[in-house]
Amino acid sequence: QLTLQSGNSLLAAKGSYTVHGPVQMEVAAKNFPAKDLMQVTGQSQVQIDAPLDFMAELNGTSDAIEADVSAQLQSGTINGVGFTNAFALLNIRDGMIALNQAYIARDPYKITASGTIPVQALSGGRSDESMDVTVKLDHAGLDALTFLTPVVTQASGDIEGSVNLQGTLANPQITGNIGVQDGTIQFRDVSNPLQHIRANVAFQGNHASVTGTAVMDKKKAKWPGGISLDGKVAWDGWKLTSYEGSLTANHIWLDCPYYKGPLDAGIHIAQKEDMPVVSGTIQVQNAMLDIPLAFSDTTVDLPLGLDLNVTLGDKVRLYNPSLYDLMVHGTVHFQGTLEQPMSSGYFEATKGSIQYLDTKFRLAQAKASFTENGTFLPYLDVEGMSRVGQYDVFLTLRGPADQMDMILRSDPPLTKAQIASLITLRNGGNKQQSSSMDGEDVNKLLGSGLRMTLNSLGITQALENTLSLDMLTVTNGSLNLNDKNTDLSRNYYNIEMGKYLFNDFMVTAAFGLNHDDNRFGVQYHVGNRFNLNAWKSEDDSFAGAFYKYSF
């Protein structure tokens, strides 16, 4: 008789055991660490971390054990996946385990099993003896996905079906079906759920097929976009021999932080040259996109081949309120692997704007060329122009996306430092630089901070989107160009906006933020050096021309 106790764990045994002889023993445990038992029995493939209660009655001989066992696991994990409890009632005779009743549960879900399996399965060995185990899903649902991955925030829909394991451990044969009839999955950061999910996995011996359909679209869409999935997989023993699958997205409406609009795609995955290869097309139109700021060209250590076309068609808007607002189009073909991609093609923008130092630059041209092997990042060639006061400021970005050269120039010419001061403080490009700030500089710096604050609150972006503005900025000083009261007006702050009715002709409006002055007007740029201005306020008006001459 033997009794071992550690804390609240107890292991007790009584009876007799003879090597190559008769065995008659009873063994029991209470709150015994299952992981310790797995180490003693030499199990390494399955990691169980949970308190174990069991009772076993052993008979026969040490070479041919006969046993009647009941065991229960309390809350814990199996290979890192949590469960609520598990139970098994089994008998061992003639080298076979008769699994009379067994289940594992994670409230409110339960998987039950019954049948026979060779004893050698406990030691990881393989046997030519046949097995026959039926596994059923009871009270199972898609909402279990919320426990398994943080990507799924909500899910519903019953999972039904059962599978039967036959053949041998060396060559298992699986038959049966598992399916969902009407499921819903809500993904994190995606507004529209995947709805009306109908899916089925059919096991047919040493191969299986997967089919499924679902819809994803805006609420009450008359013709909702859909997704369909088809795939198959085959195995020989414990080795996967082949697999392939196709995913088709037909005008689904995707609404997430980096994509808003319809999406069409036809993606195929299959095994080629000892690695999976993803091929097909992705087509985007009438959509708004943003590029995550965390996007990088970090090498991905995943053996995956590529043969993928991405096409940006009509009315595709690349938009980030702090960086860019571009209408883009083009096609890029990605080949090679994730580790060593080979890309060709380009995306191009002919209309829009880019932001730099809180200043909007009207786009002259923008092209992202995918010509470099070994990287997903394009070579950029971007040019834009902004009018600040009486200056035309030009911005050029050129080079690889992660190592771009930036060029700032102006007409009339200013130094780069003067241009930065001009577009940051709106100080008219004063060429007399000082190492210290005077009161006027402080007021202009406060105006710049006010602009950034309004940007961070989304106020300027909301106005730009609602009114389709080409110019929106915060300035300081009087809105009346004839105002001589500079000591007072230097503390004034204004919001100024403009909209081009056609090339070089802009309608403008300006409103005081901390005073009552308002102004409406027009600007016409005749050329780089000559423009016409006119404006009207409640108390005054102005009409005139400006000519710039450098000497």
N, C-alpha and C positions, 0 to 999 in steps of 0.2 A: 504494500500500500504506500502511495506517495502523494504528498500534498505540497504544492508550491503556492505562495501568496506574495504579491507585491502590490502594495497600495490596496486598491479595490479589485485587483485582478486575481483570479483564483484558477489553478489547474490541479485536478485530482485524478488519480488512477489507482485501480486495485485489480488483482488477478494475477495471472501468470503468462509469461511469454517465453517460448523456447525456440532458439535458432534452429531452423530446419525441423521444427517439431510443433506440437500442438500449442494453440493460443486460446486463452479464455480470459478476456479482460473487459473492464468498463472504464471509459475515460470521459471526463466531463470538464467543462470550462465555463467560467463566468467572467465577462468583461476582459477576455483575453485579447491582446493585440493581434489582429489578423496578420499584420505584416511580419510579425515574428514567426507565426506558423508557416507563412509562405516561404520564409528563408529556410526553415527547418526541412520543409518538403522539397526544396530545390526549385521552387517556382520563381521565375524572374520575368516572364513575359507579362504577367498580370500583377499589377501593383495595387494591393488592397490596403487601405488605411481606415480601419473601423473596429470598434469593440465586437468581439465574437462570443456568442454563447452556443455551446454544442454539447451533445450527448451521443456517445458512440459505444456500441456493444460489439466486441470483436470475438470471432470464433474461427474454427478451421485450423489451418497451419500457417506458419510464417511464410511459406512459399505459395500458399493459396488462401489468402485472407478472405473471410466472410464477415460482412459488417452491416449493421443497421444504424443509420446515422440521421439525426435531426440537428439542423444548425440554423442559427439566426444571426444576421449582421445588423447592428444598430446603425444610426446615421453616420455616414462617412463618404469616402471617395473610392472609385475604381479607375485606375489610370488617370487620376486627376478630375474625373467627372463625378459630381456629387449625387448622392441618392439618399432616400429617407430610411429605407430598411430593405432587407432581403431575407428570404427563407428558403430552405431546401429540406426535403424528406426523401432519403434515398436508401437503396440496398446494394450491396456489392456481392456478387456471386459469379464464380467461374470467369473472373477477369473482366466482367462487365458491370457497369454502373446502371442500375435501374432508377431513373429519376422519376419518382412517383408524383412529386409535387414540388415546384420551385417557382419563385417569382423574385423580381427586383422592382422596387417602386420608388418613384419620386413624386410625391403627392401633387396632383391627383392621378398621376400616370402609373401604369403597371405593365410589365412584360412578364408573361408566364411561359413556362417550358415544361415538357414532359417527354419521356422516351428513354432510350438506352444509348450508352456511349462506352467505348473501351476504356479500361483502367489506365492504359498507357498514356491517355491524354493528359493525366495528371503530372506526368514527368516530362511532357513535351515530346514523347516518342510517337512514332507512327505505327499503325497496326493495319493488317489486312482484314481484320474483323469489321463487319458492317455496323453502322450506327443508324439510329432512327430517332430523331429528336424533332418535336414540333414546337415552334415558338409562335406565340400569339401576342398581339397588341391589345390590351384591355384599357379602356378609358384613356387612350392616347390622343394627343392633339398637337397641332402646330404651335400652340402657345408654349410648348416645351423649348422652342427655339430661343425664347427670351431668357431662359436660364443658361443656354449654351453659348450665346454670343451677344455682346453689347450692340452689335450692328442692328439687331431686330429689337424694336421697342414694344411692339404689340403683334399678336398673331392669334388666329382662331381657325377652327376647322378640325373635324375628327380625322384621325389616321386609323384606317381599318385594314385588316388582312392578317395573314399568317404565312409562315414559311416552314418547310420541312427539310431537315438535314439528313441525307442518306449517303450511301456509298461507304467509303473508308476515310479515315483521317488523312491518309496519303492522297486521296483523290475524292474530295467531298463533292456531292451532288446536291444542289439546292433547287427546290421547286416551290412555287407559291406566288402570291401577289400581295403587294402592299400599296395602298392608294389613298388619295384625298379627293373628295367629291366637290366640295365648295369651301375653299379656304381663303384666308386673307392674311397678308403679311405687311406690317408697317415698318419700313426701314428708318433708321436714325437719319435725321436731317433731310429726309425726302417727304415732301408734302403729300403726294398722292400715293395711297397704298396699292400693293399688288393684290387684285381682287379676283373672285370667281376662279380660284385655282383648282384645276382638275388635273391630277397627276397619277401615274401608275408605274410601279416597278414590277416587271414580270420576270421571275426566275425560272429558267428552263435547263436544269442540270448544271452544265459548266459554262453557261452564258446567261446574260440578262439583258432586257431592253427597258428603256425609260421613255415615256411619253408624257407630255404635259402642255397645258394651255393656261393663260391667265390674261387679265386686262389691267392696264394702268393708264388712267386718263383723268381729266378734270371731272368734278362732280356734274352729273346730269349731262354728260357728253352724249350727243345724239348717235355718233358712230365712234365708240371708244376704241382706242388703239390697243393692240394685243401682242402677246408674246407666245411663241410656240417652241417647244423643246422636243428633240428626238435624239436618242443615243443608244449605244449598245456597248457591252463589255464582255470579254471572254477570259477564262482562266484555265490553267492546267495544274491541278493540285493546288499548291499555294502560290503559284506564280501567275501574274497577270500577263496574258499573251497578246491581247489587242483591245483597243478602245477607240471610239469615235463618237462625235456628237455634233449637233447643229442647233443653233439658237437663232430664231428669227424675231426681230422686233418690227412691228408694222405700225408706224405712226403712234407709238406710245408717247404720252405726255409726261416728261420728266421735269420735276420742279425741285431743285436742290440748290445749295449755295453757289455752285459753279456751273449750273446748266438750267435753263428754263426754256421749254419749248418741246416740239415734237422730235422724235428720233426714229430713224429707220436704220436697220442693220441686219446683215446676214453673216453670222459668224460660224465657222466650222473648226473643230479641233480633232486631230487624229495623230496617231503615232507614226513618225517618220524618222528614220535614222537614229533610233534609240532615244528620241525625245519627242514630247508633244509639240505640234505645230498649230498655231492659230492663224487661220486665213479667213478672207472674206472682205466685206465692205461695210463702212459706216458712213451714212449720209445725213448731213445736217442742213436744215433750212428753216427759215422763220423762227430762229431761236436766238437766245442771248447767252453768251458764255463768259466765263472769267477763268483766268489761269491762277491756280493756288500759288500764293507767295512762297510756300514751302517746297514748290516743285524744284527739283534739282536733277542733275545727271548722274546721281549716285549709281554705281554699278550694282545690279541685282544678281545675286548668286542663285539663279533659278534657271534650270535647263528648259528653255521654252523658245521654240522657233517662231518666226513671224513671216507672214505674207499678207499684209493688211493694207487696204486702201481707205483713206479718210478724206471725204469730200465735203467742203463747205460750199453750199449753194446759195440760193437767193435769200436775201434779207437775214444774214447771219451777223449779229452784233457782238463784238468783243468789248465788254464793258467792265470797268472798275472805276468807281467814282473818284478815286484818288490818283489814277494812273492813266487811263485811256478810255476812249469811246470811239470805236472803229467799226466800219462795215467791211467785212472781210469775205474773201472767196478764194477758191483754189483746191488743189488735190495733192496729197502727199502719199507716197507708197513706202511702207515700212517693211523691210526684209531683214534677213540675218537672224540674230537671236537677241534676247534681252541683254545679254552681256556684251555682244558685239553687233549692234544694229547697223543696217545699211539703209539709208533713206534717200529718196529722190522726190523732187517736186517742190512746190512753194505755196504759201498763202500770201495773198496780197490785199492791201486796203487802199482805196482811192478816195475815201471820204471819211471824215471824222476829226478827232482831236486827241492830243496827248497832254498830260499834265507834268509840269516840272516847277518846283519851288512855288506851288500854289498858283501857277500861271497856265492858262490854257493856250496851247499852240495848235492852230489850224493845220491840218495835215496837208502836205504837198505830195508826199508819196510815202509808202511803207510796204516793205516786202520782207518776208521771212523765208529764206531759201534753205532747204534741207539737202545739203550736198556733202556734208562731212560724214565719213564712216566712223563707227565706234561711239557715236553720241546721238541722243535724241534732240539736242538743242540746235536751233537753227542759227544761221548767219543773218543778222538784221541790217537793214538799210532803211532808215527812217529820217524824213525831213519834215519840219513843221515851222510855222511862222506865227508870231503874235505881235499885236500892236499895243505898245505900252506908252501912253502919253503921245509924244511926237516921234517915237522911235518904232521902227520895224525890227523885231528881234527874231533871229533864226536859230533853230535848234536842229542839230544833226546827230543821230545815233548810228554808229556803224561798227560791225564786228560780231563775233560770237556772242550769243545771248548772255553768257556769264562773264564776258570780258569786253564789253562794248567801250568804244571810244566816244566821248561826248564833246561836241564842238558848239560853242555859243558865239554868235556874231551879231552885229547890229548895223542898221543904216539910219542915220549917220553912225560912223564907227565909234565903238567904245571898247575899253578893255574888258576882259572876262570878269574881273572883280566889279567893274562899274555896271556891267550887265546884270550880274547877280544882285547887286544893290538895287538896281532899277526895278527888277521884277519882284524882289522881295519887299522893299520898302516903298515902291512907287515914288521914288525921289527925283524922277525926271532925268536920271542919268547924270547927275552933277559930277563934273570931272574933277572938282576940287575935293580930294579925299582928305579925311582927317582921322587921326588916331583915336580921337575921343568923340563921344556922342553929345550933341547939343539937344535942346528941348524938342526941336523939330524932328530929329532922328528918333527920339524916344516916342513921340506921337505916332510916327510912321511905323515903328516897331510894334506899338500897341495895335495899330490897324492891321498889321500882318498877323498878329496873334488872334485878333478877332476873326479874321478870315478863316484861319485854321480851326478855330473853335466852332464856327458855323459849319465848316466842312465835316468835322468830326461828329456833329449832331445830325448830319444828313439834311440840313436845311437848304444849303445851296444846291445839293444834288436833286432834291425834290423840286425846287423851282426850275432848274435846268430841264428836268425830264417833263414837267407839266407844261412849260411854255416853249420847249424845244429851243432853248437859248444858245447862241454862239459865244456870248460873253457874259460872265457874271463875276463880279469882284467887289471887294470892300476897299474903299479909299478913305483918306482923311483930308480935311480942308473944306472950304466953301464950295458949293455947287455953282455959285455965281462967279464967273470969271472976272467980273468987274468989281468984286468985293475987295475993298482995301483994308478991311478990319482983320488983318492977318493974325493979330494976337488972340482974337476970339475964335476965328474960324479954324485955326490950326488944331483945336480940340474937337472939331466936328468930325463925325464918322458917317460914311454913306455907303449904300449898296447900289452899284451901277450894273446895268444889264443891257444887252444888245442882241439884235436878231438881224441877220443878213436876209434882205428880201431878194437880192440877186448879188452877183459877184461885185464886191467892193462898195456896195451900198447898204448901210446898216441903219436901222431904226434903234434909237437908244432911249433909255429912261433911267433916272437916278432919284433915289429917295433918301432923305436924311434919317439916320438911325437914332440920333440923340438931339435932333433939331427938326424944324418944320419945313425946311426947304425941299422942293421937288423940282425936277427938270426933265423935259422931254425934247428930243431932237433927232437929227439925222447926220450921218457922216458919209461922205463920198470920197473914196481914195482914187484920185485921177491917175496918180503914178506913185513911184517910190518917194518922190520929194514934194508932191503937191496934192493937197486934199482940201475939200470944202466941208465946213461945219456950220450947222445952224441949230439953235436950241431955244426953248421958251420955258420960262418959269412964271410963277404968279406975279412977280414984281418986275421982271426984266426979260430981255430977249437978246439974242446975238445971232448974227449971220456974217460969215467971213471966210477967208481962205488962209491956208498956211503953206508956206514954202520953206523947205529945208535946204540949206546950202552949207557945205563943209569947206573950211579953209585952214 
